[in-house]
Amino acid sequence: MVRKLLILMVLVPFFGWTQNQEVATFVSYNTLNYRNETSFCTNTNNSPIAKEGYMKTIFGHIQPDLIACNEVGSNPSNASKILDRCLNVDGETKFQMAPFNYSSGASIANAFFYNGEMFALKSNDQIRKEIGGDNIVRLIDVFELYYKDANLSLGADTTFLTVFVAHLKAGNGSSNENQRDEATQAVMKYIVDENIDGNYIISGDFNVYRASEDAFQNLVNPANPQVKFIDPVNRMGSWNNNGAYADVHTQSTHSVGNGCASGGGLDDRFDFVLISQDIKDDGDHIEYVSNSYKALANDGNHFNSAINNPANNSVPANVLDAIYNGSDHLPVVMDMIITEANPNSVAEAFETNWTIQMISPGDRISGRLIGAAGNYRIKVYSITGMLLKEQNIKHQGETIIEYSNMPKGVLLVEILDDSGNKKVVRVIQN
């Protein structure tokens, strides 16, 4: 797989420069008791070996960068098998697995994987308790990642993303609804208590039947509107068995159950990816790609029907077969654009007592370093962070520097002195 690159033209007074963007694809998928054998989900009707082949096909089609899974058997080796047999396959090596956590006594858990070339994991945490102190049925995972921005080495601000992965209590009735309500109350309290802002996502199988349910309202309409989640497709309503929402239903892929997979066809919206306001509005270098959110293989024409009957051409036939056979839930997919942070955000930790004046005629850049005598190191970078030139100089008050065969575009010249003082100068090569 290749990283999905875009170029953004940013205009500023007197000159312009190119700024790289990448598209990050997020998928949330309930794997339906993957490697969790029960009296009703057995090796016969829920073969883990077959399921791994299906997930390999599904993820190979989606080409995700962030993967949140529900219903993974609670043995940590099960998540490792998804990594090794479904993601890092056919020569691919870039995917990494976040720490695997599970509730005591629980047979299933969440698992989270990420593209290690694009992201790094900063921290992980879990929400295990309701506000009242009782255990949540299944813990809610919290993963904080940061984008591997090429400009980080040049002092750019770090772009963070926090991902909550949840699998809320299933079932109709007030008792089940109350448990879902208490779980999402705990999520919102965590966001406030931990001062989480900017870019954050919650994904998973919420098991809610309508947007008015308290568990869902806690997320999209909290007491503090500054921390609300947003439904990217803005399809609020009573989803259960309602044909008006046929295009966003995620369960069930089967019209007739097989003992493990539920039947009834597509008639519930259980699976979600909700985003923060900043992701919706590109407030902090990450922006939801309009119209990219979809329940994969839902063409809007299979209300109360299996996804493969009548014919469904929304995905290739082998992908449709894998989604049908792999789980009774559809994967939910969306894209985000991540924009590199501006190297201009480089801050000098100390005041310097010297200056550098740069000019750039043709393919040559030259400059005059003026200031205190000493040893200096000069580095020239491309805007993407590639080191083009490095030189150590002995400076005696005024030094002329000159580098030829420089590429066109934006170059960043970094100068460091013996005391650790740093200055970065932007040079435009036309």
Secondary structure, DSSP 8 states (H G I E B T S, - for coil): ---EEEEEEEEETTEEEEEEEEEEEEEEEEEEEET---SSS-TTTS-HHHHHHHHHHHHHHH--SEEEEEEEESSHHHHHHHIIIIIS-TT---EEE------TT-SEEEEEEEETTTEEEEEEEEEEE-TTS-EEEEEEEEEEEEE--TTGGGT----EEEEEEEE----SSHHHHHHHHHHHHHHHHHHHHTT--SSEEEEEE---S-TTSHHHHHHHS-SSGGG-EE-TT---S--TT-GGGTTT--B-S-SS--SSS--S-B-B--EEEEEEHHHHHTSSSEEE-TT--EETT--S--BTS-TTSS---SS-HHHHHHHHHH-SB--EEEEEEEE---GGG---SS--S-EEEEE--TT-EEEEEESS-EEEEEEEEETTS-EEEEEEEEESSEEEEEE-S--SEEEEEEEEETT--EEEEEEEE-
